[in-house]
Amino acid sequence: DEGHIHFGENKVQEAEKKWSSLKKEKVNLKLHMLGKLQTNKVKKAVSIFDYIHSLDSKKLADILAKTQEKLNKSLKYFIQVNLGNEVQKSGISYGEVDAFYNYCTNEKKLNILGLMAIPPNDNKVADHFKSIAELNASLGLKDKNGRIRSLYEPVHGSAPDIEGKNVANPIATILSLSMALRYSLNLDKEADQLDTAVQKVLDDGLRTKDIISKGKKEVTTTDMGDAIISKLK
């Protein structure tokens, strides 16, 4: 009712219960699948979702392509990239993205909009985001106006267990803004200033609870944000 038409869900079953009727009533609604998609849930996912943000294997690509054809529906996709080659995370390894992208677009005729990644939980967030942006650009993923298509997804989820505790790490969200400044708005100077501010705060030894280590000072979400702002002045 307020004009917002794009919404995200992590699970197919929950999305089906919540959105099936609504999407029939409001045909302009667009639903994004943000979580891992199991192959046995593909048919339901293709039926309810418009975007899939976690295309992470040839097997999944094969099944999605067949299901789209059967249901006469074309979704839009983001390839999930495993930037740190972490065994606990899904995704295509950095060095295999180009071949996988060509497989999806040329052989399976899937509409790939861009890339998605959840970076390793370390102190190199800026480097990880830069890598994914450069990879996106190398694939030539452009919008209808000829611009490199970009979507900057912070790593944070809803995290109900820490809600209201002021302990979440805001750095990834802040650096996703830096990427938008650099790669979408061509504001390199401003992006550099933001990156530098974050690095200075880390060099000063400030850490939120999730990345605290010996010899560093633990701070709250608010303190971390304020510290970064102070470095911009």
Salt bridges, closest charged atoms under 4 A:
ASP1 OD1 - LYS26 NZ 3.61
GLU9 OE2 - LYS18 NZ 2.85
GLU16 OE1 - LYS44 NZ 3.87
ASP50 OD2 - LYS23 NZ 2.61
ASP56 OD2 - LYS36 NZ 2.99
ASP62 OD1 - LYS108 NZ 3.42
GLU86 OE1 - LYS89 NZ 2.96
ASP122 OD2 - HIS128 NE2 3.12
ASP143 OD2 - ARG147 NE 3.10
GLU153 OE2 - HIS53 ND1 3.04
ASP188 OD1 - ARG182 NH1 3.99
ASP192 OD1 - ARG182 NH2 2.87
ASP195 OD2 - ARG182 NH2 2.85
ASP204 OD2 - LYS231 NZ 2.82
